[in-house]
């Protein structure tokens, strides 16, 4: 329409036959497009589900030139590393200089150790420090790293399937100090790194941001850490050793040490780790592992106060977290588990931890960061929570797009969040303070339709909430929550 080349095709670009497309296109979802309002131009043109806000005569894409010139060539999102036309980050042209050196030394040390154990004559011994020889460690001396001040910060933990960039923007607005992208599972192949690289995306408001990696082999973790160091803008890289497969590292200390030392070597930013008290409930090992992590090069450790076996079945043991904070010094130790009010946060800090990491509580009430900093209970209304979902919708459409794909992506993440958000109980309905995550909603409130809808545990009501902002779903639409959130799901 402007005499410029565009991308044809119904899948990834614009339709070839505009008239036919517009004749079958569903009605707009609203009369205001967030992209046009914010940036002065909507890049989705006729495919935008709010296209009426910026379509002129003859389907011309209207542009607010003054606003567009201000934003043209800029982006609010960093670490956009995906190759054009690809869903993966290509690696075939990347030279892994540091990680290759490190992995070569690991292989060399392994061969030397095997030779030393099989040799039956001679008295020559190989001096080792950790997994490498003294000579290798001198050659692989770490560079100076930027020091981060973690003390007293509120940390929004990495949240798989829920901790998207739009959700993190909500939490930043409510006072989160540190944010972390969704967990990224490392799986290297010869030519590419499969996976959703949106896990690496960082909004401009995230001033202290990390990326969490999960993997069990040094090659995967160290290679990807070097790639991030050279191509992404992050403040720290976190090792997930407390969830699913990553938890096995707590019982495989050789591999864990190789990963931490290797990532510390290839990264110019701090390496952190998140662990649990142990694998089995009756066998706690965190207090013995944390000093090792400090010596291997970790700059901070987050301890979830339950074992892998317990998951979320029992209360987090903050007394044990406090004991671990003593053996971690001078390295910062963050505690995680069952922080649901400012009273919980105050008691947690009294154990001696350097800061607090919050996960599930942020999904139930993202304003918990404000409550902790202002030391109050916020009796937030159903209307305020609905307005928060409207902001999330705008953030989602701005990030994922205002076309059909972006709308459904925003809906998907909203529906993954609502099974947690519905568990919030207004302070005025509680029988006691402070609130606990285990508190049960009293049930139907007569005369308050919106509060009943926002607290419903039924999937059909979550879908209904999404339809307020994103339009009606198809008759055969089906949604399954990504997590078992103990919300007593009831299918209609």
GUFILO-607539 format. One record per residue (C-alpha): residue number from 1; x, y, z. Coordinates in Angstrom, 2 decimals. Layout:
N
<r NUM, <X, Y, Z>>,
...
END
This chain:
492
<r 1, <0.00, 0.00, 0.00>>,
<r 2, <3.02, 2.29, 0.41>>,
<r 3, <4.98, 1.01, -2.57>>,
<r 4, <7.28, -1.07, -0.35>>,
<r 5, <7.96, -4.79, -0.49>>,
<r 6, <6.11, -6.79, 2.14>>,
<r 7, <5.98, -10.43, 3.22>>,
<r 8, <3.15, -12.26, 1.39>>,
<r 9, <1.58, -15.47, 2.62>>,
<r 10, <-1.18, -16.34, 5.08>>,
<r 11, <1.17, -17.92, 7.65>>,
<r 12, <3.89, -15.40, 8.46>>,
<r 13, <2.95, -12.23, 6.58>>,
<r 14, <0.18, -10.36, 4.81>>,
<r 15, <-2.52, -11.84, 2.53>>,
<r 16, <-2.16, -11.53, -1.23>>,
<r 17, <-5.84, -10.77, -1.83>>,
<r 18, <-6.77, -8.02, 0.62>>,
<r 19, <-10.43, -7.80, -0.43>>,
<r 20, <-11.03, -11.54, 0.04>>,
<r 21, <-9.18, -11.53, 3.34>>,
<r 22, <-11.16, -8.60, 4.75>>,
<r 23, <-14.45, -10.19, 3.64>>,
<r 24, <-13.80, -13.28, 5.78>>,
<r 25, <-11.88, -11.66, 8.64>>,
<r 26, <-13.69, -11.78, 12.04>>,
<r 27, <-14.83, -8.47, 13.56>>,
<r 28, <-12.27, -6.38, 15.44>>,
<r 29, <-11.82, -7.08, 19.14>>,
<r 30, <-11.80, -3.39, 20.01>>,
<r 31, <-11.44, 0.11, 18.65>>,
<r 32, <-7.96, 0.81, 20.03>>,
<r 33, <-4.71, -0.89, 18.95>>,
<r 34, <-1.99, -0.88, 21.62>>,
<r 35, <0.80, -0.90, 19.02>>,
<r 36, <-0.63, 2.07, 17.12>>,
<r 37, <-1.34, 3.97, 20.34>>,
<r 38, <2.12, 3.31, 21.81>>,
<r 39, <4.42, 3.45, 18.79>>,
<r 40, <2.45, 5.31, 16.13>>,
<r 41, <2.36, 2.37, 13.73>>,
<r 42, <0.99, -1.19, 13.81>>,
<r 43, <3.26, -3.59, 11.97>>,
<r 44, <0.40, -6.08, 11.53>>,
<r 45, <-1.62, -3.80, 9.21>>,
<r 46, <-4.82, -5.59, 8.03>>,
<r 47, <-4.06, -8.76, 10.05>>,
<r 48, <-4.30, -6.80, 13.31>>,
<r 49, <-7.37, -7.82, 15.36>>,
<r 50, <-7.81, -4.11, 16.17>>,
<r 51, <-7.12, -2.92, 12.62>>,
<r 52, <-10.01, -0.45, 12.52>>,
<r 53, <-7.96, 1.86, 14.74>>,
<r 54, <-5.36, 2.42, 12.02>>,
<r 55, <-6.90, 1.52, 8.64>>,
<r 56, <-7.64, 4.43, 6.33>>,
<r 57, <-9.31, 4.65, 2.95>>,
<r 58, <-8.43, 1.75, 0.68>>,
<r 59, <-6.98, -0.21, 3.62>>,
<r 60, <-4.12, 2.26, 3.94>>,
<r 61, <-2.13, 1.65, 7.14>>,
<r 62, <-2.36, 4.99, 8.97>>,
<r 63, <0.85, 6.11, 10.69>>,
<r 64, <1.29, 8.71, 13.42>>,
<r 65, <4.51, 10.07, 11.94>>,
<r 66, <5.55, 12.11, 14.97>>,
<r 67, <5.22, 9.15, 17.34>>,
<r 68, <6.63, 6.66, 14.84>>,
<r 69, <9.78, 8.72, 14.23>>,
<r 70, <10.37, 8.71, 17.97>>,
<r 71, <10.22, 4.88, 18.11>>,
<r 72, <11.44, 3.89, 14.64>>,
<r 73, <14.42, 1.55, 14.87>>,
<r 74, <14.03, 1.20, 18.64>>,
<r 75, <12.73, -1.68, 20.73>>,
<r 76, <11.61, -2.07, 24.32>>,
<r 77, <12.79, -5.69, 24.25>>,
<r 78, <16.44, -6.76, 24.29>>,
<r 79, <18.10, -10.09, 23.47>>,
<r 80, <16.10, -10.68, 20.29>>,
<r 81, <18.44, -13.44, 19.10>>,
<r 82, <16.23, -15.47, 16.76>>,
<r 83, <17.39, -15.68, 13.14>>,
<r 84, <14.91, -14.20, 10.67>>,
<r 85, <12.50, -16.87, 9.50>>,
<r 86, <13.66, -19.36, 12.13>>,
<r 87, <12.31, -20.48, 15.48>>,
<r 88, <15.77, -21.38, 16.73>>,
<r 89, <19.04, -19.69, 17.45>>,
<r 90, <21.61, -20.87, 14.89>>,
<r 91, <25.00, -21.88, 16.26>>,
<r 92, <26.91, -23.23, 13.27>>,
<r 93, <28.78, -19.94, 12.74>>,
<r 94, <29.54, -19.32, 16.40>>,
<r 95, <33.09, -20.02, 17.56>>,
<r 96, <33.15, -21.42, 21.10>>,
<r 97, <36.62, -20.27, 21.99>>,
<r 98, <36.57, -20.29, 25.79>>,
<r 99, <34.25, -23.26, 26.23>>,
<r 100, <36.34, -25.30, 23.76>>,
<r 101, <39.45, -24.58, 25.84>>,
<r 102, <37.67, -25.53, 29.03>>,
<r 103, <36.15, -28.73, 27.66>>,
<r 104, <39.51, -29.71, 26.19>>,
<r 105, <41.09, -29.33, 29.62>>,
<r 106, <38.33, -31.46, 31.16>>,
<r 107, <39.01, -34.18, 28.65>>,
<r 108, <42.73, -33.93, 29.23>>,
<r 109, <42.30, -34.12, 33.01>>,
<r 110, <39.95, -37.10, 32.66>>,
<r 111, <42.49, -39.02, 30.58>>,
<r 112, <45.25, -38.21, 33.03>>,
<r 113, <43.18, -39.41, 35.97>>,
<r 114, <42.36, -42.65, 34.18>>,
<r 115, <46.02, -43.17, 33.36>>,
<r 116, <47.01, -42.53, 36.97>>,
<r 117, <44.53, -45.09, 38.29>>,
<r 118, <45.58, -47.80, 35.84>>,
<r 119, <49.34, -47.25, 36.06>>,
<r 120, <50.98, -49.91, 38.21>>,
<r 121, <54.58, -48.63, 38.25>>,
<r 122, <56.23, -45.32, 39.03>>,
<r 123, <55.47, -42.73, 41.68>>,
<r 124, <54.37, -39.79, 39.52>>,
<r 125, <51.10, -38.26, 40.73>>,
<r 126, <48.92, -35.61, 39.14>>,
<r 127, <48.09, -32.63, 41.32>>,
<r 128, <44.49, -31.56, 40.80>>,
<r 129, <42.30, -28.79, 42.04>>,
<r 130, <38.65, -29.72, 41.57>>,
<r 131, <38.27, -31.08, 38.05>>,
<r 132, <41.35, -29.48, 36.44>>,
<r 133, <45.10, -29.58, 36.97>>,
<r 134, <46.94, -26.67, 38.60>>,
<r 135, <48.51, -25.83, 35.24>>,
<r 136, <45.16, -25.68, 33.50>>,
<r 137, <43.62, -23.47, 36.16>>,
<r 138, <46.41, -20.94, 35.75>>,
<r 139, <45.76, -20.86, 32.01>>,
<r 140, <42.00, -20.60, 32.54>>,
<r 141, <42.11, -17.89, 35.19>>,
<r 142, <38.63, -16.18, 35.30>>,
<r 143, <38.29, -12.60, 34.13>>,
<r 144, <37.18, -9.81, 36.42>>,
<r 145, <33.43, -9.96, 36.80>>,
<r 146, <31.01, -7.15, 37.44>>,
<r 147, <29.91, -7.33, 41.07>>,
<r 148, <26.18, -7.23, 41.77>>,
<r 149, <24.58, -6.00, 44.96>>,
<r 150, <22.02, -8.68, 45.88>>,
<r 151, <21.65, -7.64, 49.53>>,
<r 152, <18.06, -7.13, 50.66>>,
<r 153, <16.58, -7.44, 47.18>>,
<r 154, <13.23, -9.03, 46.27>>,
<r 155, <13.78, -11.66, 43.60>>,
<r 156, <11.06, -12.86, 41.24>>,
<r 157, <12.08, -16.47, 40.61>>,
<r 158, <12.06, -18.05, 37.19>>,
<r 159, <8.54, -19.39, 36.49>>,
<r 160, <8.09, -21.96, 33.74>>,
<r 161, <4.99, -21.43, 31.57>>,
<r 162, <3.97, -18.38, 33.61>>,
<r 163, <6.97, -16.08, 34.02>>,
<r 164, <6.66, -14.47, 30.59>>,
<r 165, <7.97, -11.01, 29.80>>,
<r 166, <4.49, -9.38, 30.14>>,
<r 167, <4.01, -11.00, 33.56>>,
<r 168, <7.45, -9.83, 34.69>>,
<r 169, <6.50, -6.29, 33.66>>,
<r 170, <3.52, -6.54, 36.01>>,
<r 171, <5.80, -7.66, 38.87>>,
<r 172, <8.37, -4.94, 38.14>>,
<r 173, <5.62, -2.36, 38.40>>,
<r 174, <4.71, -3.75, 41.83>>,
<r 175, <8.30, -3.55, 43.10>>,
<r 176, <10.26, -6.69, 42.15>>,
<r 177, <14.00, -5.86, 42.22>>,
<r 178, <15.42, -8.89, 40.38>>,
<r 179, <13.76, -10.77, 37.55>>,
<r 180, <14.68, -13.96, 35.71>>,
<r 181, <13.50, -15.36, 32.38>>,
<r 182, <11.62, -18.63, 32.08>>,
<r 183, <13.81, -21.69, 32.57>>,
<r 184, <15.67, -22.62, 29.37>>,
<r 185, <16.56, -26.29, 28.89>>,
<r 186, <19.87, -26.61, 27.05>>,
<r 187, <19.89, -29.14, 24.22>>,
<r 188, <22.66, -28.53, 21.73>>,
<r 189, <22.65, -30.07, 18.27>>,
<r 190, <25.22, -29.74, 15.50>>,
<r 191, <23.75, -26.69, 13.82>>,
<r 192, <21.33, -25.05, 16.19>>,
<r 193, <20.01, -24.69, 19.69>>,
<r 194, <16.38, -25.83, 19.59>>,
<r 195, <14.05, -24.09, 21.95>>,
<r 196, <12.01, -20.98, 22.53>>,
<r 197, <14.50, -18.14, 22.59>>,
<r 198, <11.81, -15.84, 24.03>>,
<r 199, <13.11, -17.19, 27.35>>,
<r 200, <16.04, -14.84, 26.80>>,
<r 201, <14.02, -11.71, 26.04>>,
<r 202, <14.41, -8.83, 28.45>>,
<r 203, <12.19, -5.77, 28.77>>,
<r 204, <13.81, -2.38, 29.17>>,
<r 205, <12.29, -2.02, 32.67>>,
<r 206, <14.14, -5.13, 33.92>>,
<r 207, <17.20, -3.41, 35.34>>,
<r 208, <18.58, -6.50, 37.14>>,
<r 209, <17.84, -9.49, 34.92>>,
<r 210, <19.11, -13.05, 34.69>>,
<r 211, <18.59, -16.11, 32.54>>,
<r 212, <18.10, -19.56, 34.06>>,
<r 213, <19.61, -22.59, 32.35>>,
<r 214, <18.90, -26.25, 33.02>>,
<r 215, <21.15, -29.05, 31.84>>,
<r 216, <23.17, -31.93, 33.17>>,
<r 217, <26.31, -31.98, 31.01>>,
<r 218, <29.21, -29.47, 30.99>>,
<r 219, <29.18, -29.28, 27.19>>,
<r 220, <25.56, -28.14, 27.06>>,
<r 221, <25.76, -25.65, 29.89>>,
<r 222, <29.20, -24.17, 29.23>>,
<r 223, <28.70, -23.80, 25.48>>,
<r 224, <25.39, -22.07, 25.92>>,
<r 225, <26.77, -19.84, 28.68>>,
<r 226, <29.47, -18.60, 26.33>>,
<r 227, <26.90, -17.99, 23.60>>,
<r 228, <24.84, -15.89, 26.02>>,
<r 229, <27.92, -14.01, 27.14>>,
<r 230, <28.70, -12.94, 23.58>>,
<r 231, <25.20, -12.30, 22.23>>,
<r 232, <22.81, -11.43, 25.07>>,
<r 233, <22.55, -8.63, 27.59>>,
<r 234, <22.15, -10.23, 31.03>>,
<r 235, <23.30, -9.41, 34.57>>,
<r 236, <23.68, -13.00, 35.78>>,
<r 237, <23.13, -16.59, 34.64>>,
<r 238, <21.36, -18.98, 37.00>>,
<r 239, <21.79, -22.76, 37.12>>,
<r 240, <18.57, -24.62, 37.87>>,
<r 241, <19.38, -27.55, 40.15>>,
<r 242, <16.04, -27.74, 41.93>>,
<r 243, <13.50, -28.65, 39.27>>,
<r 244, <12.98, -31.86, 37.29>>,
<r 245, <16.18, -33.10, 35.62>>,
<r 246, <18.35, -30.30, 36.98>>,
<r 247, <17.92, -31.64, 40.51>>,
<r 248, <20.13, -34.64, 39.75>>,
<r 249, <23.16, -32.34, 39.87>>,
<r 250, <22.85, -32.25, 43.66>>,
<r 251, <23.80, -35.95, 43.70>>,
<r 252, <26.37, -35.71, 40.88>>,
<r 253, <28.90, -33.30, 42.31>>,
<r 254, <31.63, -33.91, 39.71>>,
<r 255, <29.35, -32.78, 36.87>>,
<r 256, <27.96, -29.96, 39.03>>,
<r 257, <31.46, -28.68, 39.77>>,
<r 258, <32.48, -28.90, 36.12>>,
<r 259, <29.40, -26.92, 35.10>>,
<r 260, <29.81, -24.17, 37.71>>,
<r 261, <33.55, -23.75, 37.12>>,
<r 262, <33.11, -23.80, 33.35>>,
<r 263, <30.29, -21.26, 33.34>>,
<r 264, <32.23, -19.06, 35.74>>,
<r 265, <35.16, -19.15, 33.32>>,
<r 266, <33.29, -18.33, 30.10>>,
<r 267, <30.93, -15.70, 31.58>>,
<r 268, <31.82, -12.10, 32.34>>,
<r 269, <28.73, -11.86, 34.60>>,
<r 270, <28.11, -13.70, 37.89>>,
<r 271, <26.97, -17.33, 38.00>>,
<r 272, <24.21, -18.17, 40.47>>,
<r 273, <22.43, -21.42, 41.34>>,
<r 274, <19.07, -22.50, 42.70>>,
<r 275, <18.92, -25.70, 44.74>>,
<r 276, <16.68, -27.55, 47.19>>,
<r 277, <17.47, -28.92, 50.63>>,
<r 278, <18.19, -32.27, 48.99>>,
<r 279, <16.64, -35.00, 46.89>>,
<r 280, <15.08, -37.02, 49.70>>,
<r 281, <13.15, -35.48, 52.57>>,
<r 282, <15.22, -37.20, 55.24>>,
<r 283, <18.59, -36.53, 53.64>>,
<r 284, <19.43, -32.84, 53.58>>,
<r 285, <22.65, -31.97, 51.81>>,
<r 286, <22.31, -28.26, 50.98>>,
<r 287, <24.47, -27.19, 53.94>>,
<r 288, <27.36, -29.28, 52.60>>,
<r 289, <26.82, -28.27, 48.97>>,
<r 290, <26.56, -24.50, 49.42>>,
<r 291, <30.19, -23.95, 50.57>>,
<r 292, <31.32, -26.02, 47.58>>,
<r 293, <29.29, -23.86, 45.20>>,
<r 294, <30.92, -20.78, 46.69>>,
<r 295, <34.39, -22.25, 46.22>>,
<r 296, <33.59, -23.35, 42.64>>,
<r 297, <32.74, -19.78, 41.66>>,
<r 298, <29.02, -19.20, 42.32>>,
<r 299, <28.25, -15.60, 43.29>>,
<r 300, <24.87, -16.31, 44.89>>,
<r 301, <22.71, -19.33, 45.75>>,
<r 302, <18.93, -19.51, 46.14>>,
<r 303, <17.75, -22.26, 48.50>>,
<r 304, <14.21, -23.61, 48.24>>,
<r 305, <13.34, -24.82, 51.74>>,
<r 306, <11.98, -28.22, 50.67>>,
<r 307, <13.45, -31.38, 49.19>>,
<r 308, <12.79, -32.61, 45.67>>,
<r 309, <10.72, -35.43, 47.16>>,
<r 310, <8.46, -32.99, 49.05>>,
<r 311, <7.77, -30.65, 46.11>>,
<r 312, <5.15, -28.30, 47.73>>,
<r 313, <3.62, -30.78, 50.18>>,
<r 314, <5.14, -29.40, 53.40>>,
<r 315, <6.06, -25.98, 54.71>>,
<r 316, <9.48, -24.64, 53.77>>,
<r 317, <12.01, -25.08, 56.57>>,
<r 318, <13.30, -21.56, 57.22>>,
<r 319, <15.26, -22.64, 60.27>>,
<r 320, <17.36, -24.85, 58.01>>,
<r 321, <17.64, -22.05, 55.43>>,
<r 322, <19.05, -19.85, 58.21>>,
<r 323, <21.66, -22.49, 59.08>>,
<r 324, <22.68, -22.63, 55.42>>,
<r 325, <22.98, -18.83, 55.29>>,
<r 326, <25.68, -19.04, 57.98>>,
<r 327, <27.82, -21.55, 56.07>>,
<r 328, <27.33, -19.63, 52.80>>,
<r 329, <28.95, -16.40, 54.04>>,
<r 330, <30.36, -14.26, 52.61>>,
<r 331, <28.45, -15.43, 49.52>>,
<r 332, <24.82, -14.16, 49.48>>,
<r 333, <22.14, -16.78, 50.10>>,
<r 334, <18.52, -16.14, 49.13>>,
<r 335, <15.69, -18.07, 50.75>>,
<r 336, <12.62, -19.32, 48.92>>,
<r 337, <9.37, -20.90, 50.07>>,
<r 338, <5.98, -19.88, 51.52>>,
<r 339, <6.59, -16.11, 51.56>>,
<r 340, <3.03, -14.79, 51.28>>,
<r 341, <2.98, -11.60, 53.40>>,
<r 342, <5.27, -8.91, 54.74>>,
<r 343, <5.24, -10.72, 58.12>>,
<r 344, <6.60, -13.85, 56.40>>,
<r 345, <9.26, -11.74, 54.69>>,
<r 346, <10.29, -10.10, 57.97>>,
<r 347, <10.69, -13.47, 59.70>>,
<r 348, <12.62, -14.79, 56.72>>,
<r 349, <15.12, -11.92, 56.79>>,
<r 350, <15.64, -12.51, 60.52>>,
<r 351, <17.14, -15.92, 59.69>>,
<r 352, <20.16, -14.17, 58.18>>,
<r 353, <19.48, -14.61, 54.46>>,
<r 354, <20.66, -11.89, 52.09>>,
<r 355, <17.31, -11.64, 50.30>>,
<r 356, <14.06, -13.36, 49.41>>,
<r 357, <13.03, -15.17, 46.24>>,
<r 358, <9.30, -15.31, 45.50>>,
<r 359, <7.62, -17.70, 43.04>>,
<r 360, <4.05, -19.01, 43.56>>,
<r 361, <3.06, -16.08, 45.76>>,
<r 362, <3.82, -13.69, 42.91>>,
<r 363, <1.41, -15.61, 40.68>>,
<r 364, <-1.35, -15.49, 43.31>>,
<r 365, <-0.79, -11.83, 44.15>>,
<r 366, <1.90, -9.98, 42.15>>,
<r 367, <1.49, -6.97, 44.45>>,
<r 368, <3.23, -8.91, 47.23>>,
<r 369, <6.41, -6.97, 46.41>>,
<r 370, <4.59, -3.73, 47.26>>,
<r 371, <3.18, -5.26, 50.44>>,
<r 372, <6.65, -6.30, 51.62>>,
<r 373, <8.28, -2.97, 50.86>>,
<r 374, <5.46, -0.93, 52.39>>,
<r 375, <4.86, -3.41, 55.24>>,
<r 376, <1.08, -3.62, 54.78>>,
<r 377, <-1.70, -5.90, 53.59>>,
<r 378, <-3.21, -4.66, 50.34>>,
<r 379, <-6.91, -5.46, 50.17>>,
<r 380, <-7.02, -5.26, 46.39>>,
<r 381, <-10.48, -5.40, 44.83>>,
<r 382, <-11.74, -7.59, 41.99>>,
<r 383, <-11.94, -4.48, 39.76>>,
<r 384, <-8.28, -3.68, 40.47>>,
<r 385, <-7.31, -7.26, 39.66>>,
<r 386, <-9.30, -7.05, 36.43>>,
<r 387, <-7.52, -3.80, 35.54>>,
<r 388, <-4.23, -5.61, 36.15>>,
<r 389, <-5.29, -8.28, 33.65>>,
<r 390, <-6.09, -5.52, 31.16>>,
<r 391, <-2.53, -4.21, 31.56>>,
<r 392, <-1.23, -7.76, 31.08>>,
<r 393, <-3.29, -8.00, 27.88>>,
<r 394, <-1.78, -4.75, 26.56>>,
<r 395, <1.72, -5.92, 27.47>>,
<r 396, <1.05, -9.26, 25.78>>,
<r 397, <-0.28, -7.74, 22.55>>,
<r 398, <2.66, -5.33, 22.48>>,
<r 399, <5.10, -8.23, 22.91>>,
<r 400, <3.51, -11.16, 21.01>>,
<r 401, <1.62, -9.08, 18.47>>,
<r 402, <-1.90, -7.85, 17.80>>,
<r 403, <-2.69, -10.37, 15.04>>,
<r 404, <-4.47, -13.69, 15.58>>,
<r 405, <-1.28, -15.46, 16.67>>,
<r 406, <-0.40, -12.75, 19.19>>,
<r 407, <-3.93, -12.65, 20.59>>,
<r 408, <-4.00, -16.41, 21.19>>,
<r 409, <-0.48, -16.37, 22.67>>,
<r 410, <-1.59, -13.69, 25.11>>,
<r 411, <-4.70, -15.73, 25.95>>,
<r 412, <-2.61, -18.86, 26.52>>,
<r 413, <-0.34, -17.17, 29.06>>,
<r 414, <-3.27, -15.45, 30.78>>,
<r 415, <-5.05, -18.79, 31.18>>,
<r 416, <-1.91, -20.33, 32.65>>,
<r 417, <-1.80, -17.51, 35.18>>,
<r 418, <-5.49, -17.45, 36.20>>,
<r 419, <-5.42, -20.84, 38.06>>,
<r 420, <-3.06, -19.11, 40.50>>,
<r 421, <-4.65, -15.66, 40.55>>,
<r 422, <-8.07, -17.13, 41.40>>,
<r 423, <-6.64, -18.38, 44.70>>,
<r 424, <-6.31, -14.85, 46.07>>,
<r 425, <-8.67, -14.17, 48.97>>,
<r 426, <-9.48, -10.51, 49.76>>,
<r 427, <-8.10, -9.51, 53.14>>,
<r 428, <-11.57, -8.55, 54.37>>,
<r 429, <-12.75, -12.16, 53.96>>,
<r 430, <-9.92, -13.74, 55.95>>,
<r 431, <-10.52, -15.17, 59.40>>,
<r 432, <-6.96, -14.44, 60.45>>,
<r 433, <-3.88, -12.47, 59.45>>,
<r 434, <-1.35, -12.85, 57.99>>,
<r 435, <-2.76, -14.78, 55.02>>,
<r 436, <-1.38, -18.20, 54.04>>,
<r 437, <-1.20, -19.92, 50.69>>,
<r 438, <-3.24, -22.76, 52.15>>,
<r 439, <-6.21, -20.52, 53.02>>,
<r 440, <-9.48, -21.54, 51.37>>,
<r 441, <-11.92, -19.09, 49.81>>,
<r 442, <-15.21, -18.95, 51.81>>,
<r 443, <-17.27, -19.62, 48.68>>,
<r 444, <-19.88, -17.71, 46.72>>,
<r 445, <-20.38, -14.06, 47.67>>,
<r 446, <-23.98, -13.07, 47.01>>,
<r 447, <-24.36, -9.86, 45.03>>,
<r 448, <-20.70, -9.62, 43.93>>,
<r 449, <-20.55, -11.15, 40.45>>,
<r 450, <-17.06, -9.89, 39.61>>,
<r 451, <-15.48, -11.18, 42.83>>,
<r 452, <-17.12, -14.58, 42.30>>,
<r 453, <-15.84, -14.68, 38.73>>,
<r 454, <-12.27, -13.69, 39.67>>,
<r 455, <-12.13, -16.30, 42.44>>,
<r 456, <-13.70, -19.12, 40.41>>,
<r 457, <-11.69, -22.33, 40.06>>,
<r 458, <-13.60, -23.43, 36.97>>,
<r 459, <-11.89, -23.43, 33.58>>,
<r 460, <-14.97, -22.04, 31.82>>,
<r 461, <-14.76, -18.92, 34.03>>,
<r 462, <-11.06, -18.44, 33.30>>,
<r 463, <-11.88, -18.58, 29.59>>,
<r 464, <-14.72, -16.10, 30.16>>,
<r 465, <-12.29, -13.64, 31.77>>,
<r 466, <-9.93, -13.94, 28.79>>,
<r 467, <-12.84, -13.25, 26.45>>,
<r 468, <-13.39, -9.87, 28.12>>,
<r 469, <-10.14, -8.67, 26.56>>,
<r 470, <-9.35, -11.05, 23.69>>,
<r 471, <-12.66, -11.97, 22.13>>,
<r 472, <-14.72, -15.14, 22.03>>,
<r 473, <-12.96, -18.48, 21.71>>,
<r 474, <-14.13, -21.10, 19.16>>,
<r 475, <-16.82, -23.57, 20.28>>,
<r 476, <-14.29, -26.42, 20.31>>,
<r 477, <-11.68, -24.47, 22.30>>,
<r 478, <-9.96, -26.57, 24.97>>,
<r 479, <-7.54, -25.48, 27.67>>,
<r 480, <-5.52, -27.56, 30.14>>,
<r 481, <-3.52, -25.81, 32.89>>,
<r 482, <0.24, -26.18, 32.52>>,
<r 483, <0.72, -26.76, 36.27>>,
<r 484, <-0.98, -28.67, 39.06>>,
<r 485, <-1.60, -25.67, 41.29>>,
<r 486, <-3.75, -27.44, 43.89>>,
<r 487, <-6.67, -25.22, 42.94>>,
<r 488, <-9.17, -28.10, 42.84>>,
<r 489, <-9.95, -27.72, 39.14>>,
<r 490, <-13.54, -28.45, 38.24>>,
<r 491, <-14.36, -29.07, 34.62>>,
<r 492, <-17.79, -27.62, 33.71>>,
END
